[in-house]
Amino acid sequence: MVAMLGSKIFAVMIQGRRMKKYMAGNTEDGEIIDLFFKRSQNAISALEEKYGRLLFQVSYNILNNPEDASECVNDTYLGVWNTIPPTKPESLIHYVCSIARNISLTRFRNAHAKRRDGLFVALEELENCIPDQSLEEQVALRQLGQAIDAFLDTLDQKSRLAFIYRYWMGDSVKRISEVLGMSVNNVSIRLSRTRKKLKKYLEEEGYDERG
């Protein structure tokens, strides 16, 4: 089970230096999307120039293997090429990072199905917060993402970033403590409290039925 976080997480993440250092290029997102619609050979190169390092980091944080991450990034470019058009994403960074993350998670699951690796442990921490039955049967995934977006808005900045780095980027608690300048114990306590708040928030929003 993977929490479906909405588009606001990208707005939060790219405000910090940590995400900005993975972004380059001068081409605007709208221009890149137009290149894909024109089936231009420059489309993928423009996407790679601007978001290639970010996509690699998203994948590497999940797989912890540079070769596998590079393959997933290449698969991401193919996925974007095959879906734009007809899709015209409102947020290109949201769209491409979601594709990279989904591809990487699929590879991760296939490679570690019988092991409890770091990312599985992180996701299991959220099991009691979000319903684990078919989300399509309860509510559109977009609505769940919007609910979690709204929840993130209620958190202080460090708690919000810790949550995002842990459950979207798949960072270890130790890594988060280094990035945010906090002790490992402090990060663990914040994450525990945030999970409890999320569970209560979603229950109040009606996401309380479990299979």
Rosetta blueprint (number, residue, H / E / L):
1 M L
2 V L
3 A L
4 M L
5 L L
6 G L
7 S L
8 K H
9 I H
10 F H
11 A H
12 V H
13 M H
14 I L
15 Q L
16 G L
17 R H
18 R H
19 M H
20 K H
21 K L
22 Y L
23 M L
24 A L
25 G L
26 N L
27 T L
28 E L
29 D H
30 G H
31 E H
32 I H
33 I H
34 D H
35 L H
36 F H
37 F H
38 K L
39 R L
40 S L
41 Q L
42 N H
43 A H
44 I H
45 S H
46 A H
47 L H
48 E H
49 E H
50 K H
51 Y H
52 G H
53 R H
54 L H
55 L H
56 F H
57 Q H
58 V H
59 S H
60 Y H
61 N H
62 I H
63 L H
64 N L
65 N L
66 P H
67 E H
68 D H
69 A H
70 S H
71 E H
72 C H
73 V H
74 N H
75 D H
76 T H
77 Y H
78 L H
79 G H
80 V H
81 W H
82 N H
83 T H
84 I L
85 P L
86 P L
87 T L
88 K L
89 P L
90 E L
91 S L
92 L H
93 I H
94 H H
95 Y H
96 V H
97 C H
98 S H
99 I H
100 A H
101 R H
102 N H
103 I H
104 S H
105 L H
106 T H
107 R H
108 F H
109 R H
110 N H
111 A H
112 H L
113 A L
114 K L
115 R L
116 R L
117 D L
118 G H
119 L H
120 F H
121 V H
122 A H
123 L H
124 E H
125 E L
126 L L
127 E L
128 N L
129 C L
130 I L
131 P L
132 D L
133 Q L
134 S L
135 L H
136 E H
137 E H
138 Q H
139 V L
140 A L
141 L H
142 R H
143 Q H
144 L H
145 G H
146 Q H
147 A H
148 I H
149 D H
150 A H
151 F H
152 L H
153 D H
154 T L
155 L L
156 D L
157 Q H
158 K H
159 S H
160 R H
161 L H
162 A H
163 F H
164 I H
165 Y H
166 R H
167 Y H
168 W L
169 M L
170 G L
171 D L
172 S L
173 V H
174 K H
175 R H
176 I H
177 S H
178 E H
179 V H
180 L H
181 G L
182 M L
183 S L
184 V H
185 N H
186 N H
187 V H
188 S H
189 I H
190 R H
191 L H
192 S H
193 R H
194 T H
195 R H
196 K H
197 K H
198 L H
199 K H
200 K H
201 Y H
202 L H
203 E H
204 E H
205 E L
206 G L
207 Y L
208 D L
209 E L
210 R L
211 G L
